[in-house]
Amino acid sequence: MALKINLQKREDHEVKTIADAHQYSAAKLLIEDVTTLRDRLRQENEDSPRRSPEDLTDDFVFKAGAISALNAIINAPDQADAYIKRRSK
């Protein structure tokens, strides 16, 4: 199951702002950093997945959840854009 941002709870101008996130320097930088973090976690899980009951943040299940949450943030602008297009039909 992929996590998605619930856009139905947002006002139209907020959804538009999310869709335009790549046009804002701060949002663009944050998405770049989130993408780097997601890629690092994904690589760790692919290269050496491990169970870690001592440190759950090092456990592959925790990392998989973090990757899913980060993907929701990375994909939010495209998701918002698609939501706007669907609503305008």
ZARO-789344 format. One record per atom (N, C-alpha, C, O): residue in three letters; x, y, z. Coordinates in steps of 0.05 Angstrom, whole numbers, plus 5000, padded with zeros to 4 digits. Atoms other than C-alpha are relative to their C-alpha. Example, Ala and Ser with C-alpha at 12.3 -4.5 7.8 and 13.67 -1.06 7.14 Angstrom:
BEGIN
ALA501849765000ALA524649105156ALA501850245000ALA503950245013SER498449764999SER527349795143SER498550225014SER499550445018
//
This chain:
BEGIN
MET501749765000MET500050005000MET501850255000MET503550285017ALA498549755001ALA502850674980ALA498650215016ALA496250255014LEU501149784985LEU501851255026LEU499650244981LEU501250284963LYS500549765016LYS498751874995LYS499050225019LYS497750175039ILE501049764986ILE497352575020ILE497050024995ILE496250004971ASN502949965004ASN489852675031ASN499450284992ASN499350475009LEU500549735010LEU488353264987LEU497150095002LEU496650335000GLN502849934997GLN480853244997GLN499550175024GLN497550315025LYS500349834976LYS481753575065LYS501250284996LYS501050445014ARG498749745006ARG485454165033ARG498250184984ARG496550094968GLU501449815016GLU482554795005GLU501350014972GLU503749944969ASP499049995028ASP483454914930ASP502650144998ASP504450054984HIS497549855003HIS488855434938HIS502449855013HIS504749885005GLU497950164988GLU492754964984GLU500949774982GLU503349724979VAL499350225019VAL492454394933VAL501750124978VAL503650004969LYS498449875021LYS494954884880LYS502850075009LYS504750044994THR497349944989THR500755094925THR501749745001THR504049754994ILE498650255000ILE502654364934ILE500849924972ILE503149834967ALA499550075028ALA502154244859ALA502350174989ALA503950074972ASP498049825009ASP506754834848ASP502649995016ASP504350175013ALA497850014981ALA511854624900ALA502850024987ALA504650144999HIS497449995013HIS517554544850HIS500850284991HIS503150334984GLN499549735007GLN516955284835GLN501050175023GLN502050395020TYR499249864976TYR518655484906TYR502749895009TYR503149655012SER497350084994SER526055464925SER500149825025SER501449625025ALA499950154975ALA524955224996ALA498849724997ALA499949525006ALA501350265004ALA520154664976ALA501749834982ALA502049594986LYS498250155018LYS524754464919LYS502449885014LYS503149655010LEU497750094984LEU530654414966LEU499349775019LEU500749585022LEU500950204982LEU526754015016LEU499449744986LEU500149524995ILE500650245016ILE524253524963ILE502649874991ILE502849634991GLU497450115007GLU531453444939GLU501249855023GLU502349635020ASP498950134977ASP533753285009ASP498549755008ASP499749545016VAL501750234993VAL527952815022VAL500649774980VAL500749544987THR499450205020THR529552454956THR502749875006THR503049635003THR497450114993THR536852374977THR499849815024THR500949595023LEU500450174976LEU534752095045LEU498549744992LEU499449525000ARG501550235009ARG529651625012ARG501849804984ARG501749564989ASP498250165016ASP534951374962ASP502049865018ASP502749625013ARG498050124981ARG539951245019ARG498749775015ARG499949565017LEU501450214986LEU534850845059LEU499449774982LEU499649544990ARG500650225019ARG532750454998ARG502549844994ARG502349594993GLN497550145006GLN539950284982GLN500949835024GLN501749605020GLU499350164976GLU541250055054GLU498249765001GLU499249545008ASN501850234999ASN535149605051ASN500649804979ASN500349564983GLU499450195022GLU537149314984GLU502749875004GLU502949634999ASP497350114996ASP544549215002ASP500249825024ASP501449615022SER499750164975SER543848955073SER497650035018SER497850165039PRO502349984983PRO536848885100PRO500549845026PRO501749625025ARG499650154975ARG536948685173ARG497950075020ARG496750285021ARG501849974977ARG532648585234ARG501750125022ARG504050045025SER498549874979SER534849015292SER498150055024SER497150285027PRO501749954977PRO530648915355PRO501250195021PRO499750315037GLU498749824981GLU535749325394GLU499650294992GLU499350475009ASP500349735010ASP535049935349ASP498049994977ASP498849944954LEU502150035020LEU528449945311LEU500550194976LEU499550134954THR499549825022THR530750535269THR502049894980THR502249994958ASP498250135018ASP535950075239ASP498849754987ASP500149614972ASP501450245010ASP530849535223ASP498950054972ASP498050274966PHE500949975028PHE528949415150PHE497150074998PHE496250204979VAL502849945000VAL521549455167VAL499550305006VAL497950434992PHE500249714994PHE522350155198PHE500950164975PHE499650354968LYS499049855023LYS526450375138LYS498049984977LYS497750184962ALA502050035021ALA521150105090ALA497650195005ALA496650314986GLY502149804993GLY515850525127GLY500950284995GLY499450444985ALA498949735005ALA520351135124ALA500150064970ALA499550284961ILE499949975029ILE521351025049ILE497350074989ILE497050244972SER502849955009SER513850995039SER499150285007SER497850424990ALA500849734992ALA512751635078ALA501550214984ALA500350424976LEU498449815016LEU518351995041LEU498950014971LEU498950224959ASN501150005027ASN515351774975ASN497450164998ASN496950294978ALA502449845000ALA508752084995ALA500650304998ALA499250454984ILE499249725001ILE512252755005ILE501150064972ILE500450274960ILE498849955026ILE516252694940ILE497950014978ILE498050174960ASN502150025021ASN510052504900ASN497750205004ASN496050224986ALA502249824994ALA505453024932ALA499550214978ALA497150254971PRO500649805021PRO506353564878PRO498749884976PRO496849994965ASP501350135023ASP504753084822ASP497249905006ASP495449914990GLN502650104991GLN499052784861GLN498050245001GLN495750214992ALA501749774999ALA496253484873ALA499250104972ALA497050184967ASP500549925027ASP496953664800ASP497949824987ASP496049914974ALA501950195011ALA493153034780ALA497250045012ALA495250014999TYR502549954986TYR487853184832TYR498550254988TYR496150244984ILE501249765012ILE486753884803ILE498949934972ILE496750024966LYS500950075026LYS486153594733LYS497549845000LYS495649884984ARG502450174997ARG481053074755ARG497650175008ARG495450134998ARG502249844990ARG476853594791ARG499150204979ARG496750294979SER500849795020SER476854074731SER498449874977SER497350024961LYS501550135022LYS473653554685LYS497050015005LYS495549914988
//
